[in-house]
Amino acid sequence: MTRKIGIFSDVHGNYTALKAVYEDALALGVDDFWFLGDLFSPGPGAQDLWELFTQMNPSYCLRGNWDDLLVNSIAGRLPTDKESKIYFAKLAQTLAKRLAPEVVMEIERWPLAKQVELAGLVGLSHNLPTFNHGQALYPLADQANFDQLFELKPDLDLAVYAHVHHPLMRYSSQEQLIFNPGSVGQPFSQHPIFQADLRANYLVLTLAEKKLTEVDFRKVDYDHQAELKRAQAVELPYLDLYEEQLESGRIHSHDYELLAKINTERGYRQDVLAYNQAKKRFKN
């Protein structure tokens, strides 16, 4: 019996890209999905994206760093000491107007990591099993960093993580396999020829008789202009930054100088501070 599993991550609010991935996976005969985190923002996808996601019905869902940012921002408890945190909070707090509260509650319950049996013991995580943010597992990082994927569970045969937006296959020091499916909605590379390829990324694992028989790193075309129109229709905050991302792949999540200028000129900082204060008064 053949089984096909689609592993995807880092959708980042891009409904159009996820829809293309789903259609591609169905055409390949994928019969199960695993999601490794970061579903919403900075793209415009909201309840529509959630409905598509639930239609895909992933067997496993993990909580990424942007998922934590979403939950904490909507609760009004994300610190505002950095311009990037104003950026995250403004996106999430605006998104909350178009997202059912039950969705946020469900995301908050997602685990950071999971172990499953699949042609051996597989460890799933958004980044490190106990730490869903940071750059420890960037593709150029030291081998010792990748070995941390196996520290809590040395008998793992395969680790699959996400977060860094790079499709990847490599080995641990003990030659256990490591995969990364790349990003559905925000592919990234510092090498120009690869950064210019803005197709949605995901991974398909094919199994037969409990053996891994095929590893397929997929790249899927989608309509970037259609996605931009979705962002324009909902008056997405930081719309110009999202348009630039769709056109070039460049992102500004930690460009503090640019974000400071935008947050001040457009009143986003005051919006976030007022939202957080209202949440605090409501709790009291």
C-alpha positions as CSV (number, residue, x, y, z in Angstrom):
1,M,0.0,0.0,0.0
2,T,1.4,3.4,-1.0
3,R,1.0,6.4,1.2
4,K,1.8,10.1,0.3
5,I,2.2,12.7,2.9
6,G,2.4,16.4,2.2
7,I,4.4,18.4,4.7
8,F,4.0,22.2,4.6
9,S,4.8,25.2,6.7
10,D,5.2,29.0,6.8
11,V,2.1,29.9,4.9
12,H,2.3,33.4,6.4
13,G,-1.2,34.5,5.4
14,N,-0.8,33.7,1.7
15,Y,-4.2,32.1,0.8
16,T,-3.4,31.9,-3.0
17,A,-0.1,30.0,-2.5
18,L,-1.7,27.5,-0.1
19,K,-4.6,26.9,-2.5
20,A,-2.1,26.1,-5.3
21,V,-0.2,23.8,-3.0
22,Y,-3.4,22.0,-2.0
23,E,-4.4,21.5,-5.6
24,D,-1.0,20.3,-6.6
25,A,-1.0,17.8,-3.7
26,L,-4.4,16.4,-4.6
27,A,-3.2,15.9,-8.2
28,L,-0.3,13.9,-6.9
29,G,-2.5,11.7,-4.8
30,V,-1.4,13.1,-1.4
31,D,-3.6,11.5,1.3
32,D,-2.4,13.2,4.4
33,F,-1.0,16.5,5.4
34,W,1.3,17.6,8.3
35,F,1.7,21.3,9.1
36,L,4.8,22.7,10.9
37,G,3.6,26.1,11.9
38,D,3.2,29.8,11.0
39,L,-0.2,30.0,9.3
40,F,-1.1,33.7,9.4
41,S,0.5,37.1,8.6
42,P,1.9,39.2,7.0
43,G,-0.4,38.2,4.2
44,P,-4.2,38.9,4.2
45,G,-5.5,35.4,4.7
46,A,-7.9,35.2,7.6
47,Q,-11.1,33.1,8.1
48,D,-10.9,32.1,4.4
49,L,-7.4,30.8,4.9
50,W,-8.5,28.9,8.0
51,E,-11.4,27.3,6.1
52,L,-9.0,26.1,3.4
53,F,-6.6,24.9,6.0
54,T,-9.3,22.9,7.8
55,Q,-10.3,21.4,4.4
56,M,-6.8,20.1,4.1
57,N,-7.3,18.6,7.6
58,P,-3.7,18.1,8.7
59,S,-3.1,15.1,11.0
60,Y,-0.5,17.1,12.9
61,C,-0.3,20.9,13.5
62,L,2.7,22.6,15.3
63,R,2.9,26.1,16.7
64,G,5.4,28.3,15.0
65,N,6.9,31.6,16.2
66,W,4.4,33.7,14.2
67,D,1.6,31.6,15.7
68,D,2.8,32.6,19.2
69,L,3.1,36.2,18.0
70,L,-0.5,36.1,16.8
71,V,-1.8,34.7,20.1
72,N,0.1,37.1,22.3
73,S,-0.7,40.1,20.1
74,I,-4.4,39.5,20.0
75,A,-4.3,39.1,23.8
76,G,-2.6,42.4,24.1
77,R,0.5,41.0,25.8
78,L,3.2,41.2,23.2
79,P,5.9,43.7,24.4
80,T,6.2,46.9,22.3
81,D,9.9,47.5,22.9
82,K,10.9,46.9,19.3
83,E,9.6,48.2,16.0
84,S,9.3,44.6,14.7
85,K,6.9,43.8,17.6
86,I,4.7,46.8,16.6
87,Y,4.7,45.3,13.1
88,F,3.7,41.8,14.3
89,A,1.1,43.2,16.7
90,K,-0.5,45.6,14.2
91,L,-0.9,42.8,11.7
92,A,-2.3,40.4,14.2
93,Q,-4.7,42.8,15.9
94,T,-6.1,43.9,12.5
95,L,-6.4,40.2,11.5
96,A,-8.4,39.5,14.6
97,K,-11.3,41.5,13.2
98,R,-11.6,38.9,10.4
99,L,-10.9,35.8,12.4
100,A,-13.1,33.8,14.7
101,P,-11.8,33.8,18.3
102,E,-12.0,30.0,18.3
103,V,-9.3,29.8,15.7
104,V,-6.8,31.7,17.9
105,M,-7.7,29.4,20.9
106,E,-7.1,26.3,18.8
107,I,-3.7,27.6,17.5
108,E,-2.7,28.3,21.1
109,R,-3.2,24.6,21.9
110,W,-0.9,23.4,19.1
111,P,2.3,21.7,20.5
112,L,5.9,22.8,19.7
113,A,7.0,19.3,18.6
114,K,5.7,15.8,17.9
115,Q,7.1,12.4,17.3
116,V,5.4,10.0,14.9
117,E,6.1,6.5,13.5
118,L,6.7,6.6,9.7
119,A,9.3,4.3,8.2
120,G,11.1,4.9,11.5
121,L,10.7,7.4,14.3
122,V,10.1,10.9,13.0
123,G,10.5,14.1,15.0
124,L,8.5,17.1,13.8
125,S,9.2,20.7,15.0
126,H,8.9,24.2,13.7
127,N,12.4,25.0,14.7
128,L,14.2,23.3,17.6
129,P,11.8,21.0,19.5
130,T,11.7,23.3,22.5
131,F,12.4,26.6,20.8
132,N,10.3,27.8,17.9
133,H,12.3,30.9,17.0
134,G,15.8,32.1,16.3
135,Q,18.3,31.2,13.6
136,A,20.0,28.2,15.1
137,L,19.0,26.0,12.2
138,Y,19.6,28.4,9.3
139,P,21.1,26.3,6.5
140,L,24.6,27.7,7.0
141,A,24.7,27.0,10.7
142,D,27.1,24.6,12.4
143,Q,26.6,20.9,12.3
144,A,26.3,20.9,16.1
145,N,23.1,23.0,15.8
146,F,21.4,20.5,13.7
147,D,22.4,17.7,16.0
148,Q,20.2,19.5,18.6
149,L,17.2,18.2,16.7
150,F,18.0,14.8,18.2
151,E,19.1,15.7,21.7
152,L,15.8,15.0,23.4
153,K,15.1,11.9,21.4
154,P,18.4,10.3,20.2
155,D,16.6,7.3,18.7
156,L,14.9,9.5,16.0
157,D,15.6,8.3,12.5
158,L,14.4,11.5,10.8
159,A,13.8,15.1,11.9
160,V,11.6,17.5,9.9
161,Y,11.6,21.2,10.8
162,A,10.6,24.4,9.1
163,H,11.0,28.1,10.1
164,V,14.0,29.1,7.9
165,H,12.0,29.1,4.6
166,H,14.6,27.0,2.8
167,P,13.9,23.5,1.3
168,L,16.6,21.3,2.7
169,M,17.9,17.8,3.1
170,R,21.0,17.0,5.2
171,Y,22.2,14.6,7.9
172,S,23.0,14.7,11.6
173,S,26.4,13.7,12.9
174,Q,25.0,10.2,13.3
175,E,23.6,10.3,9.7
176,Q,20.0,10.6,10.7
177,L,18.0,12.4,8.0
178,I,16.9,16.0,8.3
179,F,14.3,17.6,6.0
180,N,12.9,21.1,5.7
181,P,9.9,21.6,3.3
182,G,10.6,25.3,2.7
183,S,7.9,28.0,2.8
184,V,4.5,28.0,1.1
185,G,3.9,31.7,1.3
186,Q,7.3,33.3,1.8
187,P,10.2,31.4,0.1
188,F,13.6,32.9,0.8
189,S,17.2,32.7,-0.3
190,Q,20.2,35.0,-0.1
191,H,21.4,33.8,-3.5
192,P,19.8,35.9,-6.3
193,I,18.9,33.2,-8.8
194,F,17.0,31.2,-6.1
195,Q,15.4,34.3,-4.5
196,A,13.9,35.1,-7.9
197,D,12.1,31.8,-7.8
198,L,9.0,32.7,-5.8
199,R,7.0,29.6,-6.2
200,A,5.4,28.0,-3.2
201,N,7.4,25.2,-1.5
202,Y,6.3,22.0,0.2
203,L,7.5,18.4,0.6
204,V,5.9,15.1,-0.4
205,L,7.0,11.9,1.2
206,T,6.0,8.6,-0.5
207,L,5.9,5.4,1.5
208,A,5.4,1.8,0.4
209,E,5.5,-1.2,2.7
210,K,6.5,1.1,5.6
211,K,9.6,2.2,3.7
212,L,10.4,5.7,2.4
213,T,10.5,5.4,-1.4
214,E,10.4,9.0,-2.6
215,V,11.3,12.4,-1.3
216,D,9.8,15.2,-3.5
217,F,10.6,18.8,-2.9
218,R,7.8,20.6,-4.7
219,K,7.7,24.1,-6.2
220,V,4.3,25.3,-7.2
221,D,3.4,28.4,-9.4
222,Y,0.5,30.6,-8.2
223,D,-1.0,33.9,-9.2
224,H,0.9,36.6,-7.3
225,Q,-1.3,39.4,-8.6
226,A,-4.4,37.6,-7.4
227,E,-2.8,37.4,-3.9
228,L,-2.0,41.1,-4.1
229,K,-5.6,42.0,-4.9
230,R,-6.7,40.0,-1.9
231,A,-4.4,42.2,0.3
232,Q,-5.6,45.4,-1.3
233,A,-9.3,44.4,-0.8
234,V,-8.9,44.1,2.9
235,E,-6.6,47.2,3.2
236,L,-3.8,45.1,4.7
237,P,-1.4,47.0,7.0
238,Y,2.0,47.4,5.5
239,L,0.5,46.7,2.1
240,D,3.5,48.1,0.3
241,L,5.9,45.7,2.1
242,Y,3.7,42.8,1.2
243,E,3.6,43.8,-2.4
244,E,7.4,44.0,-2.4
245,Q,7.6,40.5,-0.9
246,L,5.3,39.1,-3.6
247,E,7.3,40.7,-6.4
248,S,10.9,40.1,-5.1
249,G,10.8,37.9,-2.1
250,R,12.4,40.6,0.1
251,I,11.0,40.9,3.6
252,H,11.4,43.7,6.2
253,S,10.3,42.0,9.4
254,H,13.4,43.1,11.2
255,D,14.2,46.3,9.3
256,Y,13.9,48.5,12.4
257,E,14.7,51.8,10.6
258,L,12.1,51.3,7.9
259,L,9.5,49.9,10.4
260,A,10.0,52.8,12.7
261,K,9.3,55.3,9.9
262,I,6.1,53.4,8.8
263,N,4.9,52.8,12.4
264,T,5.2,56.5,13.2
265,E,3.9,58.0,9.9
266,R,0.9,55.7,9.7
267,G,0.0,55.7,13.3
268,Y,0.5,52.0,13.8
269,R,2.4,52.4,17.0
270,Q,-0.4,54.3,18.6
271,D,-2.9,51.8,17.3
272,V,-1.1,49.0,19.0
273,L,-0.6,50.9,22.3
274,A,-4.3,51.8,22.3
275,Y,-5.4,48.2,21.6
276,N,-3.1,46.9,24.4
277,Q,-4.4,49.4,26.8
278,A,-8.0,48.6,26.0
279,K,-7.3,44.9,26.6
280,K,-5.6,45.7,29.9
281,R,-8.7,47.7,31.0
282,F,-11.0,44.9,30.0
283,K,-9.0,42.4,32.0
284,N,-9.1,44.6,35.1
